[in-house]
């Protein structure tokens, strides 16, 4: 059933589990001792029913009472210590396993490297490392000890009862194994269902992450409504699967209840028979009544733990499947230290991606010498980046030879150790990842030899600043208030594309590998910075390093010492620039294509770049702006950079989406109840059936005791033996059915509400995106919509009805006791108020705040894991794996410490609850004995029954006393969700106007990014005072800025990185509203324009193309309008951009499959990607992978362009559309953009720092 390797993950696990079982067994013995002592205490009262005893009972003598109290005190102490000790040992075992498993999983991901994505989705890894491992808690803390205890307890009780009465003991023992059989049968049938259940859960998390990462793109194409409906569908599928799992569990629990309570009834029935025959006395019979439930409770508890154990085992199987995955093979050869860089030799090297039919590289041969710059050029998808990844060890499994040549000989890359390879080869990619934290942390991860301490810090700073200077980014960093300690937000959301790329280059320079590989490393920087960075790259070669530069800019390659030309995975040319031009081959064709771009669509009346005109005054920006603590849109990486007014700590930058603690329970609980109000009828039914079920469980032993007394001629409530036995049988039969109905109703309500919460959460994220989600950790948001929502089940399924049931059953018990003994009723009232009200109150106070800390730190851990998975290539290449693992382990230990505090408090109050049950049962017995000494024998049977009733009545009330341990996390999760739902978007879409497009304008606009734009923390004093978070705006990015976007034609916007170009596009798209001035569309204020209409007639392509984990076709089809995408608002756009009246979907909604394919093919042809798609075996149905990682940078960008052409909007905003394309494709695409403006009469705003791209503009504005 479970993987035995779980016991080898950490030392001492078996001993901890065995220790818990031993303590549970000692607790059972204490319970037996309590029953025996209780019956001894009641002995004087039981003499009323012994014909051979004196005629009247006497009160317990003063000399005997202290001894009884001493024995009870010892038993209570043992029960308390065993309960608390068992809780601690189970917790310790679970935490050791979780720590080890999380560390091993992360190390495995490091061993797999970026290739992990071919085996598992990133969201699955995050969920497995987070909640998946947390599921192990229940297995080791609850199920496994209970499994052993469930075998030990019946045997122990059998041994105890055997001397009392053989027949009753055998009857109880025979029934017990039936529960084991039921558990076994359920395990056989449930394993497959649980596998599907966990699969649905992780699929939902993966879909959410995918949609969240591309939410800005979805909103651009007005497709976020479609994504929301897809999320709702997945949430509903998960709900249905959960209900299927629940029904398996409930059917098994019903069967176990039938066996358990039926077995108890059978054992009591045998005791009644034995009593009537004289083979058993009343004390022995009552002992069987009181212990019969304990015979089956351990086995029933095992069954109730079974489903959580299956969850843990299912997630464990997935984790072990990852741990068992074959790792990329690395050698063990260590390169000798040398001050001379090795040469790089490819000899007939080949490589084929898994699942591909055609090789990505085929017989590639070239040599890159130290002291030289070797440039690799070629069209997108020709294998350049694949060669770089193989050299860096990111990809493995090549054919032929890829080797480093030095004075010691030839060293095959596959034979080198990972440590030696990463120390020697440094790769800087086009999408280099910066980690959430500080700039210093990002730089130091690549520079392990920098000193520490006071002097070391100065040395380190000098080294860091030198690298920043060589990457031409030092002036920007010096302008930040925190300098090297400036905050880097998740996804580098507070940096422009150029800034991020230059910081990545600085980090690579710090690593200092003797072989430097730059893969399109300057694609996102402006021309001036590119020239300076290229000079630094040439300086590396002059210093003796082997430098390989992959570029699609022919001008960058022209000065290289050697040029290698790739085409379809082959090296087809190599040589110097002049010789290759003379050869007039592929290189010459690419170079001429680059030059021809200068003439693409050049219009006779086009104007030159101007920094200021009458219509578009632009404030001069002598230097890049300072960045703000919270970020701008991550999906549209901007040239503009927001300002920072105050430092933001690393912890704050990675803080959860909502970490409030201020919402009091008096407001939180009513709000949760309001969410459940539409399903109140199901909650009422659950309460009614639950009350009946618990009454049946309580009154079964009561009816048993009444039958015993009736058999002796002392009926209670006028019920004879037959009537009492019938009542006992009815209780045994209906208990399971009532429990089934109660739990089914509860969970039906809970799971419907969980699906609703997920829908609401995603709807809120749609409203907040992109501005309010900038810089937010995606791992935290995954936890929010998966783990946090799941935690609400505790409230809806395990809190509401138990509270009602406890209150209702207590009232019934009081009424019943009032008919037996008013004093006993008073004892019960005090007992239930103490255990059900006072104890939970004290427990809740003791755990206050723990849940908020746990949820915050757990979500921060999810963020950290996701951030690490996204940047796993950098972690490996810079040898930072051990430091990252240590950080994950440290965070896990911090969580362990906080959970340990919760576990200690839980164990304490669980022990106190058990002690209170013993104490009040003892008080009831003493009250009965005292009453029996002063009243007639007619009342003695009522007192005996009253004691049995009180002893059996604590089940519902004890359930309340245990709630705070779980509710502390549940309420923390609810606060996070409500804080998200209450967040106010940066812009509120209420417009209804739908003007035909006739140009846009920015009129005297002033805009500065607020100091904080993430989801608000209501605990902030500033937020509490102002009610908003956008209250500390920094220096203006745009100051009194005006610009007119024409009705048609191409407007070029040019300028260095960080000058406000992309900020202007975001204002046009209404990601933000300006602080002053107006943005208008066709003369209409932009906030008054209907958002669906606006998204139909305008579209944007950002620098970072967001592709979703699906097929090429899926990624293209999101650009086709399909009617209204808002689930809550069925308004239709009144006029399509193509000029059709009515719904804009009319032009596409009724297209046939052939027509749709024709549209896709035409758009892909214009984007110069159709030839690539046709060459793929699956064509448009080819999977693109997570974030499109199965495609090259250029291929991703061209698919993004195809979406733009497919949209056919009136206004198209381009942010660096050709920054990562080769010369041939750039020429084709610029021509297509030109055609889009000419033939389709569209307006285009083209933002680029490339002079070549500006050649197609009718007018150019320089920023």
N, C-alpha and C positions, 0 to 999 in steps of 0.2 A: 504493500500500500504506500509506503514512503521509502525515499532513497536513504539507504544506510549511511551514505556519505555525510548526511547532516550531522551525524554524531562524531565525525572526524574533523569538522570545521574548526572546532575550538576545544581546548583541553578541559577536562572535568565536566563535560555535559552530562554524561551518564551518572556521575556521582551526584550532581545537583538534582537531576530528575529523581534518582533513587531516594535522595534525602527528602524531597518533597513528598514522595509517596509514603515514606516512613512517618513523616509528621502527620500526614492525613490519616494514616492508620492509628497513630496515637490519639488523634482527635476522635476517631471512631470509638476507641476503647474508653476514652473519657466520657463519651456520650452514653455508652453502655453502663459505665459506672454511675453516671447521673441517674439513669432510669432505675437501676437497682437501688440506689440510695433514696430516690424519690418514693419508690414503693415501700421501702423500709420505713420512711417517714410517715407514709399513709397507713402503715400497718395497724396502728391502733384503730383507725377509722374502718379498715377492712374487717375488723373483728365483728362488726355488726352483722356481717354475712357469714360468719363461721359458727355453725351450730354448736361447736364444741368449746367456743370461747365464752367469756363472761358476757352478761346481758348488756352491758354498756361499755362504751369506749372511754378511755381517759386521755386527757391531753398529754402530749409529749412532756416528760418530766424536765424540770429545769436543768438537771444534771446531764441529760442526754442531748438537749438542744444545742449547746455549744459544739458538741462533737459533730452533730449533723451539719451545723454551719461551717465548721472547719473543713469537713469533707467537701461540702459544696464549694467552698472557697478554693480548695486545692484543684477540684475538677474545673472550676472556672478559669483558674490560672493556666492550667494545662491547655484548655481549649483556646484561650487567648494566645498563648505562646506558640502553639502548633499552627493556628491560623495565620498568625503574623509571619512565622518562620517559613511556612509553606509558600506564602505569597512571595516572600523575598527570594527563596531558592528558585521558584519557577520563573520569576522575572529575570534573575541573574542568568539562568540557562538560556532564555530567549534572547537577551541582549548580547550575550557572547556570540551566539550563532549569527545574529543580525549583523553585528560588527564585522565578523569574519566574512560573511557572505557578501556584504557590500564592498569590502575591500577587494575580495577576489574578483567580483564582477567588474569593478572599475579597472583592476589590473588586466583583466581579460580584454576589456575594450581597448586598453593601451596596446596590448599585444596584437590585437586584430588591426588596430589603426583605422584609418578612414574606410577600409574595406568592410567594417562592421555593418555599414548601411546595406550591403548586399545580402545580409543575413537577417536583419531585424530593423524595424523602424526606430528612429530616434526616440519617439514618444514612448515606444515599448520599453526601451532601455531606461528612460527616466522613470516610468511607472514601476518597472521591475526593481530598480535601485531604490525607489521610494516606497510606495505602498505595497508593491509585490513582496519586498523583504519584510515589511511590517506585518504582512499576513502570517509570517512564520511565528510571530509572537504567540498567537493563540495555540499553535500546535505544541510548542514546548511549554508554555505556561499553563495551558488548560488541558488540551486533549491527551497528550502523551502521559502525563501523571495520572489523569483520570482513567486512562485505559488500563494501567497497572492496578490502580486502586479499585476499579470496578470488578476486577477478578478477586482481589484480596478481601474486599469488604463482605461479600456474601458468604465466603468460606469462614470468615471470622465470626459472623453472626450465627452461622449454622453451628459452629462449635460452641457458641454461647448458649443457644437455645436448645441444643441437643439434650443436655441434662434436664432441661425444664420439661420438654415434651418432644419425643422423637417424631411423632406423626406430623405435628405442626412444622417442625424444623425441616423435615424432608419435603413437605409440601411447598414450603417457601423456596427451598433450594432447587427443586425440580423446575419451578416456574422461571427462575432467574436466567438460565441459559437461553431461554426463548428470545430475550432481548438481544443477546449477543448474535443470535441467528439473524434477527431483523437488521441489526447494524451491518452484518456481513452482506446480506442481500442488497441493502441500500448502497453499500460501497461498490458492489459489482455493477449496479445499474447507473450510479450517479457519476462515475469517473468521466465518462464521455461528455455528459451534460455540463459538468463543471469546466471541462476543457473548453467547450464552446462558450460558456459563460465568461471565462476570463478572456478569451479571444475577442468576444464582443466588447468587453470593457476596454481592452487596450486598443482595439480598432476605433472606438469612440474617442479615446484620448489622442490617437494619431490623427484622426480627421480634424479634431479641434485644433491641434497644433498646426496642421497644414493650413487650415482656414485662417487661423490667427496670424500666422506669419505673412500671409498674403491678403490680409483683410483690407488694406489700403487699395490693392489692385482690384479686389472684388467690388469695392465701393466705386472705384473709377468706372468700372463697366456696369454698375448698377446690378451686380450679380450677388451682392451680399444676402439678399433675400432668398435666392436659390440656395446659397450655402446654409442659411439658417434652416430652411426646410429640410435640407439633407441632414443637418445636425439633429433636427427633431426626429427625423426618421430613424437615425441610428440610436438616439436616446430611447425611442419607443421600442425598437428591436431589443435593446438591452433590457428594458423593463419587462418585455414579454419573456425573454430568456431568464431573467431573475425570478419571475413568477413561476416559471417551469421548475427552476431549481428549488424554489420555496415549496412548491407542492410535493416534490419528492421528499423534502425534509419533513413537511407537516404530516404526510401520510405515514412516514416512519415513526414520527413522534406519537401519532395517534395509536398506531399499533403497539408501540412501547408502553404508552399510558394504559392501554387496554390490558396488556400483560402485567404491568406493574401493579395497577390498582386491582385488577382481577386476581392476581397472585396474592396481594395483601388480603383481599376479601376471602380468598380460599384458605389462607393460613389462619385468619381469624375464625372462619367457619369451623375449621378443624378444632381450634381451641375451644369453641363453644360446645362442640360435640364431646370433646374430652372432658370438659367441665361437667356436663350433664351426666356423664358416665362415672364421674368421681375420679378419673385418672389425672385430673389437673385441678389445682386450687385456683382461687380467684387471683391472688398476686401473680402467679405464673401466667395465667391467661391475660391479665392486664399487661404483663411484660411483653407478651407476644403482640398484643395490640399496638403498644408503643414502639416496638422495634420492627414491626413488619414493614413499615414504610422505608426504614433505613436499609432493608434488604434490597430494595429496588432503586432507591434514589441515586446511588452511584452509577448504575447502568443507564438510568434515564438521563442523568446529567451527561454521560458519555455520548448518548444519542444527540442531545442538544448541542454539544460541542462539535459534533461530527461535521456539520456544514462549514464551520469556520476552519476546521482542520483541512477539509477538502479544498477550500480556497487556498490555504497555505501550501498544500501539496501541489495543486495545479500551478500556482505561480512558481513554486520551487522547481518543478519539471521544466518550465520555460527557462528559468535561470540556469539550471544545470545543462540544458540544451545549448545555451550560449557558452557556458564554461567548457563544454565538450567540443565546441566548434574547432576545426583545425586552424591553427595559427599560420600566418605567413612565415615561411622558413627563412631564418637568418643564420648566418654562419657564426663562427667563434674566432675568426682571425682578427687580431688587433693590429692596426697600422702603427708603425713606429713613429714616434714624434720626429718631426723634421721641419726645418725652417723653409724648406722648398715645397712648393705646392705640386701635387701630382697632375699628370695629364689625364684627360678623360677619353677613353677609347670605346666607341660602339663598333662592334664587328658582327655583321649579319644578325643584328638583334631583331627579335620579333616578339610581339605580344598580342594576345587576344583576350578581350574582356569576357568574363563569365557570361554565358548565355548568348554571346555574339557569334555570328556565323563567319564574319569577315574579320581578319586581323586588323588591329589598330596600327601596328607597326609591322613592316615586312622587310627583312634583310637590310636593316638600317646600318650604315657604316660611315663613321666620320671620326675625326680626332680633334679635340680641343686642348690646346697647349697652354701651359702656365705662362703668365706674363702677357697673355693676349685676350682680346675680347672676341669670342666666337658668337656670331649672331645666327639664330635659327629663324627663318621666315617661312611663310607658306599660308595658304588660305585656311580659314577656320575649319577645324575638324580634320586637319591633315596629319595629326599625331604629335604635334610639338609638345603640348603639355603632358602627353603620355610619356614621352621620352624623358622629360624633366622629372616626372613622378617616379619613374623607374630608377633614375640616377639617384634620387634622394631616398629611395627605399620605401616611398609611400605605397607604391605598387610592387608586387613581387610576382615571380612566376614567368619570367621572360625566357625566350629562347636565344640561342647564340651567346654573344659575350658583351657584357658592359663592364668595363674594368677601369681601375685607377692605376696609372703607371708612374712609379717613382724609382728612385735609385736602388730600392730593394727588390724591384721586380714588378710583376703584374698581379694585381689584387682584384679578383672578381667580386663584383658588388654582392652577389648572392652568398659569398663566403665570408664577408665582413660581419663582425658583430654589429648589432644595432647601435650600440654606444659609439663604436668607432666610426660608423658611417655618419651618424648625426653630428658627431664632432667635426667631421671633415667636410661634409657637404651641407651648405645652407641654401634653402629654397625660399624665394619670396614670390608668392602667387598673386594673381590679379584680385583674388578675394581673400586676402589675408585677414585672419581673425584677430581682433583685439578683445581681450577678456575684460569683463566687468570688474571694476576695481579702480586702481589709480594708474596713471601713466608710468610712475616709477616701477610698480609691480610688473607691468607689461614689459618694460625694458629690461629689468633685472632678471627675468626668467631666461633671457638669452645670454646673460653675462654672469657666469658662475664664479668668475675669478676676481670680481670686484671686492675690495676689502670692506670690512665692517668696523664698527666702533666709530669714535669721533673722527679720527684721522681718516679711517676707511671711508666714512661717509663723504668727506670732502673729495677723496680720490674718486669715489664712485660717481659723485656729481660731475666731476670734470670729465670722466669717461662718457657719461650719459649725454652731457651737453655737446661733447665733440661729435658723437654719433648723430644727434639731432641737427647739428650744424651741417654735417655732410649730407644729411637727407633734406636740407633746406626747409626745416620746420622749426628751428630753434626760436626764431622771432615770434612765431605764433605761441609757443609754449611759454616764453618769457612774458607774453602779454596776459597770461592767465593769473588770477590772484594766487592760486596755489602752486603755480609753476609745475615742477616735476610731480607734485602730488595732486594734480588736477584729476578730477573724476572722469573715468571712462564708463559710460553707461552701457547696459546690455545692448548688444548689436551695434555698438559704437554710435548710438543714435544721436549723440550730441556732437558728432563730427561730420564734416563734409566728406565726400568720397576721396577728394585729394588729400585732405588732412589725415584721414585714416591710412591711406596708402603710404604717405611719407613717414608716418610714425612706424608703420610695419617695416619700411626700408631701414629706418634707424635701428630698429630692434635686430634686424638681420645683420646690419653692420657690426653691432655689438657682439653677435655670436662669433664672428671672426673665423668662419670656416675657410679652409684653404681653397675650396671650390665653391664659388658663388653662382647660383642660378637665379636669374631674374625672369620670371614668367609673366610677361605683360605688366611689369611692376609699375610702369609709368602711365598706364592707360587712363587713370582718373585724375591726372595732374595737369595743370595748365602748361602752356608751351615754355614759359620762362623757367618755371620750376623743373620741367622735364629736362631742359638743356643743362641746368645746374646739376641735376641728379645724374644725368648721363656723364657729366664731367667727373663726378665722384666715382661712377662705375669704371670709367677709364683709369682713374687713379688707383683703383684696386688692382687692375691688371698691371699697371706700372710698378706696383709694389710686389709683384710676383705671383699674385693669385691667378687661379684659372677661373675665368669669368665666362659664363654662358648667358646670353641675353636673347630671350625669345620675344619677338616683337612682330606686330603687323605694320609698323610704321617703317616704310622703306628708308626714309631719311635717317632714322636711327641706326639702321644696319649699314648704311653707306660707308661709315668710317670704321667699321669693324675690321679686325685683322684677318678674320675668316668668316665667310658667309656660307651657311648650309641651307639649302632649299628643300623643304618637305612638300610632298604632294601625295595624298592618299596613302600615307603610311610609309612612303619610300623617300630616300634621299635621291633626288634627281639631278641636283647640281651642287657644286661647291666651288669656292674660290673667292677672289677679291672683287670688289664692286666693279672696277673698271673692266676686268676680264669677263665677268658675268654679263655686263651690258653688251660687251662686244660679241659674246656668244649668241645673244638675242634669243634666249630661251625663256623659261618660266619666270626667272627673276627679272629679266628685262621687261617682260610683260607686266609683272606686278609693279615694277618701278614706274613704268609709263602710265599705268592705271592710276597710281598715286598722283602723278603730275597732272593727268587729265582731269582729276577731280577739281583742279583749279579752274577748269572751264565748264564744269557741269552746270548747265542751266543758268549761266551767268547772264543776268538781264542787263540790258543796255542802260536802264535808268536806275540801276541799283546804286545805293549810296554807300559810302565808306563808313567804317565805324566812327561813331561820334560819342564823346563822353557826355555831352549835354546838348539838348536842343530845346526849342521853345516849348514843345509839347511833352518832352520827357526829361525834365531836370533830374539829374542824378547826383546825389551828394557824393563828393569824392571820398574814397576809402583808401587811405595811404597804407593801411596794413590790415591783415585779417582780424576779424572781430574776435573778441573773447567769447568763449562758449558759456552756455547756461548749465546749471546743474541738471535740469531735466531736458529731455531731448526733443528734437524734431522728428519728422516722419522717417522711419527706418526704411520704408519701402520706396521712398523717393529721395535717395541720398543727395543731399543738397550741396550746392556750392556755397550757399550762405551758411554762416555759422552763428548761432545765437549767443547771447552774452551771459556771462556768469557774474552774479552779484554776491554770492556767498558760497563758501565751500560746502560740498556735500560729501559725507563720509562714504566709504565703500559699503558699509552696512546699510546706509540709507539708500544708496543706489541700487542695491539688490533686495531691498525690502519688499515684502509681499505687496500684492496689488491692493490689499486692504488689510491693515493691521490695527484696527481700532479696538480699544478696550473700554470706551466711554459709554457705550449703549447699555444702560442698566437692565437687569433682568425684568424689572417692572414694565419696561417698554418692549424688551425683546420677546418675552413669552407671549404677550397678547398679539404681537405682530405675527409670530409664527402660527398662532391659533387662527388668526384671520386668513392666513393662506390656506388653512385646512377647512375653513367654513363651508365651501361648496360641497365638501365630502362628509359633512357632519353626520348624515344618516348612517354611513358606514361606520363611523367612529362610535355612534350610539349602539349599533348592533354589536360591535366588538366589545364594548363595555358590558352589555347585557350578557352576552355569551361567556365572556371572561369571568364575570361575577358568578354565574352559575357553575362554571368549571371549578373555580377556586372553592366555592361552597361545597361542591361535591368532594373535592380532595380533603377538605377539613372535616366534613361530617362523616366520612367513611369510618375512621377509627371511633368517632363518637357513637355512631350506630352500632359498631362492634361492641363497645363497652356497654351500651344499653342492652344489647342482646345477652351479654353475659349476666348482667344484673337481672334481666327478665327471667333468664333461665334459673336464677336462684330465688325467683319469686318476688323481686323488687323492681317492677317496671318503672320507667321514667317516661313522663308525658303520656302515660297510659298505653305505651307500645309494648306488645308482647314480643316473644322471640321471633315469630314469623314476620311480623311487621318490621322489626329492627333489621333482621337479615335481608328482607326485601329492600329496605332503605339503603343498606350497605351495597347490595347488588346494583341498584339503580345508580348510586354514586360511582361505582366502579365502571359502569357502562357509559355513562354520559360524560365523565371527565375528559376522555380523549376527544370525543366529538365536539364538546364545548371549546376545548383548547384549539382544535383545528380551526373552528369557525372564527374564534377570536383572532388568532394569528393571521389567518387568511385575510380577514377584513382589515386588520391593522396594517399589514404589509401592502395590501392592495392600495390603501390610502397613501401610505408612505411612498411607494414606488411611483405612483402617479404624480405625487407632489415633487419627487426628485426629478422626474422628467420635466415638469413645469419649471422648476428652478433652473435646470440646465438651459431650457429655452429662454427664460428671462435673462439669465446671465449672458448668454451669447447676444441677445438683443441689446443689452446694455453695452457690451463691448462694441457692437456695430455702431451705436450712437457715439461712443467715446472715441472711436478710431477716426483718424490716426493720431490726432494731437494728444489726447489724454493717455494714450497707451505708449507713447514714445519713451523709450528707455526702460520699460517695464520688463521684468524677467518673465520669459515665456514659460519656464518651468513652474513658476509660481502660479501662473494663470491656468496651466494644465491641472495643477493640484486643486485650484479653486473650483473648476468645473467637474472634476472627478472626485477626488478625495473629500474635499469640503462638503460637496453636495451629498455624497454617500453618508457622511457623518450625521446628516439631518435625520437619517432613518432612526437613530437612537431616540430622537424626540417624538417623531410621529408614530413609530411602531412600538416603542418600548417605554414611553413615558406617559403619554396622555391617558391611555386606557388603564395602565397599572395604578395611576393615582386615583382614578375613579373607582377602580375595582377595590383598592385598599380601603377607600372610604366606605363604599357600599357594603363590603363584606364585614367591616368593623361594626357598622350599624346593625347588621343582621346578628352578628355575634352578641352584641350588647342586648338586643331584644331577647335572644335565646337565653342568655345568662340571667336576665332579669326574672325569667320564669323559673330559674333554678336557684339563684342566690344573688340578691342585690349587691352583697359585698364582693362577690366574684365579678359582677359586672363592673364595679368600681375599679377592681384590680386590672381588668382588661382595658378599661378606658385609659388609666394611667400608663399601662404598658404600651399601648399602641400610640399614644401621644408621644411618649418618650422615644420609642423606636422609629415611629413613622414620621414624626415632625421634628422633635428636638435633635435627634441624631443626624438626620440629613442636613438640618440647618448648620450644625457644627461642622459636619463633613464639608459642606459647600464652602463655608468660611475658610476652612483649612486649605482647600485646593484653589481658592480664588486666584486668578491670574496665571495659574500653571498652564491651563489650556491655551490661553492666548500666546504665551511664550512658546509652547510646543508647536502650535500651528504656524507661527511666524518662522521659527527656526526650521521646521520641516519643509516649508515652502522655499525657504532660502537654500536649503540643501538641494531641493529639486532644481532650483535655478542654477546652482553651482554645477550640478551634474550635466544639465542641458548645455550650459555654457562650455563645459569641458568637452562634451561630445561634438559640439559645433567647431571647436578649435582643437580637436584631438591631433590633427596633423601638426599644428604648431607646437603642441605639448611634446610630441614625440621628437620633432626635428630639433627642438631646443633643449632636449634632455631634461625636461621639467616634469617627467612622469612621477618620480618619487615624491617631489614636493607637492604635486597635485593629489596623489594618493594620501599623503600625510594630512593634507587639508581636509579631504573627505573623511578620513578617520577621526580627525580632531572634531569636526562638526558632529559626527556620529556620537562621539563620546560626550559632547556637550548635551546632545539630545538624551543620551543615556542618563546623564546626571539629573536632568529635569524629570525624565520618566521615573527615575529611581525615587525622587521625592514624592511623586504622585503615587508610586507603588507602596512606599512606606506609609503614607497617609491612608491609602486604601486598605492595606493590611491591618493598620491600627483600628480603623473604624469597623472593618469586617470582624475583627476579634472582639471589639467592644459590643457590636451587635449580637454576636453569639453569647457573650457573657450576660448581656441584658435579658436575652431569651431565657437562659438558665435561671437568672435571678428572679424574674417575674413568675416563671413556672414554680420556683421554690416558694415564693410568696403566696402564690395561689394554693400550693399544697399546705403550707402552714395555716392559711386562712381556713382551708377545709378541715384540717385537724382541730383547729381551735373551735370552729363551728360545730364539728361533730361531738365535741365534749360537752356542749351546752344545749344541744337540741335533740329532738327525738330521733329514733332510728329511721323514721319515715323520710327524713331529709338527707340521710347519709348517701343514698344512691344519687341524688341530685348533685351533691358535692363532688362525688367521684366523677360523674359525667362532666361537671363544670371544669374540674382540673384537666381532664382529657381534652375538652374543647379549647381551653386556654393554651395548653401545650401544643395543640395542632393548628392554632390560628395565626401564627406569625409569618406564614409564607408570603402573602401579599404585602405586609408591612415591611418585612425585611428587604423585599425587592426595592422599596422606596429608599431605604437607608443605603443601598448600594448604588443608586443612580448618580450621585455627584461625581463619582470617578469617571464615568463616561460623559456626563453632561458638560463637564468643564471643557472638553474638546469640542463637543457638539455646539455649545453656545459660542465658543470662539470661532468655529467655522461659520455659524449663522451671522455673527457680527461682520466677518469678512465679506460674506455674500451681500448683506444688506448695505454695507458701506459702498460696495461696488454699485449696487442698484440705485443708491441715493446720489451717486456722483453726477454732477452737472456737466454736460458736454461743453467743450470750448465754444462750439457753435450749435445753435438749436434750429433745426429745420422746420419752419412753419410756413414757408412761402407757398403761394398758390399761383403766382403769375407764370405764364408760359409764352414769353415773347419769342417771335422768330429771331434767329440770330442775325444781328446787324452790328457786330463788333463788341469789344469789351474795353473797359478803361479803368485805370487806377488814377484817382483824382486827389492829389495832395495827400497821399497816404503816408502815415507814420506808423511804423510797426516795430515792436521789440518783443522778443520771446519772454514770457514770464519766467520768473526765477524758478518756479515749480509748476510743472504741467502734468505730473503723474497723478494717479488716483489719490484723492485726498486722504490724509490721516486725520480723522476727527479728533484725535487726542491732541493735535497741535493747538497750542494756545492761539497762534495767529489765525488758524482756520476757525477756531471757536469765535474769535472776535469778529472776523470779517465774513465768515460763511463762504469763503471762496479761497482758492489757492493761487489764482493768478493775480497776485497783489504786490509783487516785487519785481516789476519789469526792469530789465537791464537797459543798457544803451541801445539806441535804435539801430535796427538792421537797415531799415528803409526810413528815411527822414524827409518828409514833405515831397514824396516821390510821386511823379505823374507819368503815365504812359498810356498811349492809345494803341489798342490791338485792332488792326484793320478788319474789314468785313471779309476780305480775301487777301491772298498773297502771303509771303513769308517774311516774318520779322525775326531778325537775328539778334540774340543777346549774347554778348561776348565779354569775357573778363576772367581774371584769375580766380582761383578757389577762394571761397570765404568772403565774397563781396555782395551776396544777397540775390543772386540769380534764381536759385531754386526757391528761396523764400517768396519771391515774386510769383512764381508758378503756383505755389501753395495758396497764396491769396486769391489767385484767379480760380483755383479749384475749390475755394472756400474751406480749406482745412482750418484756416484761422480767419478771424475778422481783424481789421486794423484797429489800432487804438484811436486814430483820428483819420479823417478823410473817408472816401467812399470807393467801393469797387462796384462797377455797374456792368450789366449785360444788356445790350441793345437799349441803353439808356435807363434800364430798370435796376434799382438797387439790388445787388446780388442776394441779400438775405430774404427778399420778397419773392424770389424765383423758386418755383417748385423744384425740389432736388432731383426728382426722377427726370424731369424735363431737362434740367441742367446737365445731368449725367448723360443724357441721350445726345445732346448737341455739342458737348465738349468731352474730350478724353485726353489722357496724358500717358506718356511712357517715361518712366523714371530711369535713372542710371542703373539701378539694380533691378533686373527683370525677375519678378516673382513667378515661378512656375510651381504648379501644384503636383502632388504625388499621384499622377494618373497618366493618361496617354497624351500624345501630342494633340490628338483630336479634342480631348476633354479640355485641354488648356486653351485651345483656339475657340471652342464653342462658348466660353464664358463671355466673349466679346459680342456674341449675337444677342440682341435684345429678345426677350421672350415675354414681354408684357410687364406688368407691375411686379417688382421683386420684394415689396414690403408686405410681410404677412399681416401686419396690423393695419395697413392702409391700402385699400384696393383701388386707389386713384390711378387713372391712366393718363399718360402723357398725351396731350391733345394734338401735338404735331410732331412728326418725326423729322429728323434732320434731313432726310431725303426728300422732304416736301410732301409726303403723304399725309392725308388727314387722318385723325383718329389715333388709334393705338400705334405706337412706334413699332410694335412687334408685328404689325400686319405684313410688313415686307419680308419677314423671315419665319414667322410662326408657322405658316402653312407651306413652307418649302418642303419639297420632297427630298428624300435622301440624296438623290442625284444632284438636285439643285444646291443643297448644302455643300456637298463635296466640291461642286464647281466653284462656289464662293470661297471655300477653304483653299483650293488650289490656286485661284487667282490671287488671293491675299498672300499666300506663301511665295508665289512667283515674284510678286512685287517686293517681297522682303528677301529675295535671293536665298530662300531656304527650301524651295520645292525640290530641287535636284537632290539635296541631302535626304529629304523625306522619302522620295521615290527610290533611293538606293537602299533604304532600310527594308529588311524582310517583312516587317509588319506595317510599314508605311505609316499612315496617320495613327495607327493603333499601337505604335511603339511606346512602351512606358518610358517616362522621363526620369523617374526616381525622385527621391526627396529633394526639394529645392532645385529640381532639374539637374542633379549631379551626374546623371549619365550622359549629359551633353557637355560640349565645350562651352567656354564663355561666349564665343561668337555665335554658336548655334542657339544658345539661350536667348541672346539678344535679338537674333533674327526672328525667332518665334514670337518674342514680345512685339516686334515690329509688325509681324503678320497680324497680330491681334488688332493693332492700331488701324491697319488698312481694312481689316474686316469690319471694324466698328463703323467706318464711313461717317464720321462726325463732321460737323461744320467747323469746329475749332479743335485743333490738335496741338498739344503742348509736348515738346520733345526736350528731354534733359539728357544731353550727351548721348544721342541715339547711336553713334558710330564709334564710341570710344574704344570698343574692344573688337573691332572688325578689321579684317585685312583690307588692303587697298582695293582689290577688285570688288568685294562685296560693299565696301563703303561707297564706291562710285555708283554701283547699281542702286543702292538704297537712297543715296542723295538724289539720284535721278527720279526714283519713285516718289520721294517726298516732293520733288519739284512737280512731278506729274499730278500728284494729289492736289497740290495748290492750283494747278492750271486747269486740269480737266474736270475736277470735281468742285471747283470753285470754293475750296476750303481755305480757311485762315490757319496759318501755322506759326507758332512761336518756337523758334529753334535756339535752345541754349547750348552753347558749346564753348570750350576754350580753344578749339581748333580753328585756325584761320581758314583751312580748306573747307570746313563745313559751312562757314559763313559765305562762301562764294555763291551759294544758291539763293541767298537772302535778297529780297527787294530792298530792305533797309536794315541797317545794323546799328544797334545801340550798345555802346561800350559801358560796362559797369566797373 
